[in-house]
Amino acid sequence: TSAFNPETIQRFELATGGFSVKYGDRLSSLLVIENREGRGGSGMMNGSASLSITDANVVLEGGLPKSLKGSWLVTGRRTYYDLVAERVTDQEFPGFADLQARATWTPSAATRLTMFSLTSRQAANLEIDDDEGRGEFQDDTDNDLAWLRFDASIGTRGQSRTTVAFSD
């Protein structure tokens, strides 16, 4: 399962080294992921669901209600092979789940407010004990992040971007 939900990616860029000062003038690699906005007209809602051999994914999206200009997108994913395999074997299998939300409101042609949040949980606890080898692996990772960004045009050439963010 990818760390990024492919249903929500608008664009990605991989710089393998020596990139511009725009990204801090570093000599390592950089992956830039841009999530897309929700699709749909005013008040309309769209959705899709997919089921693969390892996970399930639900995407809901639409336009803001009434006369508000903007969109929203909510998606959730979860692996399920851990639930199935634990019933067949006496072993816990890795599991992953995430919930992602994005909303964009454009109150005027010169201003835009965007909100994004992501929470993900990963758990793995494996014990290997047989004649050939022994070992134990445990990984419990929780990620939570959210940001709010306000973009505004200042005159014909100026641009202002204010971002407030939280990451844990």
Salt bridges, closest charged atoms under 4 A:
GLU13 OE1 - ARG11 NH1 3.32
GLU34 OE2 - ARG11 NH2 2.85
GLU37 OE2 - ARG102 NH2 3.88
GLU37 OE2 - ARG112 NH1 3.16
GLU61 OE1 - ARG36 NH1 2.61
GLU61 OE2 - ARG39 NH1 3.97
ASP82 OD1 - ARG78 NH1 3.15
ASP98 OD2 - ARG77 NH2 2.74
ASP129 OD1 - ARG134 NH1 3.55
ASP142 OD1 - ARG121 NE 3.68
ASP144 OD1 - ARG121 NH1 3.22
ASP151 OD2 - ARG149 NE 3.04
ASP151 OD1 - ARG161 NE 2.70
